[in-house]
Amino acid sequence: MPVVGFLRPGSPELNAHLVTAFRKGMGETGYTEGRNVAVEYRWADNDHQLTELAADLVRLRVAVIATPR
């Protein structure tokens, strides 16, 4: 099962609308989280933490890292 990294500053609560849109977009291309794709979510408090969390996703060997705006 492919793994997608999702990296975003802020909290899950503040970004719920982006997660919803991300899941909808994945569904439109045939991917359903937990069924045929896994998603590793990372939430950063600052730019320095973004770098660390991106490196963590790379170490996990995710297929792609999504960083929605």
C-alpha positions as CSV (number, residue, x, y, z in Angstrom):
1,M,0.0,0.0,0.0
2,P,1.5,3.4,-0.9
3,V,2.0,5.9,1.8
4,V,1.5,9.6,1.3
5,G,3.0,12.2,3.7
6,F,0.8,15.2,4.5
7,L,2.8,18.1,5.9
8,R,1.3,21.3,7.1
9,P,1.9,24.1,9.6
10,G,-0.7,24.5,12.3
11,S,-3.0,22.0,14.0
12,P,-5.3,19.4,12.6
13,E,-8.3,21.4,13.8
14,L,-7.2,24.6,12.0
15,N,-6.6,22.6,8.8
16,A,-9.6,20.4,8.8
17,H,-10.9,22.0,5.6
18,L,-7.7,21.1,3.8
19,V,-7.7,17.5,5.0
20,T,-11.3,17.2,3.8
21,A,-10.4,18.6,0.4
22,F,-7.2,16.4,0.2
23,R,-9.3,13.3,1.0
24,K,-11.9,14.3,-1.6
25,G,-9.2,14.8,-4.2
26,M,-7.6,11.5,-3.5
27,G,-11.0,9.8,-3.7
28,E,-11.6,11.4,-7.1
29,T,-8.5,9.7,-8.4
30,G,-9.4,6.3,-6.9
31,Y,-7.6,6.4,-3.5
32,T,-9.3,5.9,-0.2
33,E,-7.3,6.4,3.0
34,G,-7.1,3.1,4.8
35,R,-8.3,1.0,1.9
36,N,-5.6,1.5,-0.8
37,V,-3.4,4.3,0.5
38,A,-2.1,5.2,3.9
39,V,-1.5,8.8,5.0
40,E,1.1,9.9,7.5
41,Y,0.0,13.3,8.9
42,R,2.5,15.8,10.3
43,W,1.6,19.1,11.9
44,A,4.3,21.8,12.6
45,D,4.3,24.7,15.0
46,N,7.1,26.6,13.2
47,D,9.4,26.5,10.1
48,H,12.2,24.7,11.9
49,Q,9.8,21.9,12.9
50,L,8.5,21.7,9.3
51,T,12.1,20.8,8.2
52,E,12.4,18.1,10.8
53,L,9.0,16.7,10.0
54,A,9.7,16.6,6.3
55,A,13.0,14.8,7.0
56,D,11.0,12.3,9.1
57,L,8.6,11.6,6.2
58,V,11.6,11.1,3.8
59,R,13.0,8.6,6.3
60,L,9.7,6.8,6.2
61,R,10.1,6.6,2.4
62,V,6.7,7.9,1.6
63,A,5.7,7.9,-2.0
64,V,4.9,11.6,-2.1
65,I,4.7,14.5,0.4
66,A,1.6,16.7,0.1
67,T,1.9,20.3,1.4
68,P,-1.3,22.0,0.6
69,R,-1.6,25.8,0.8
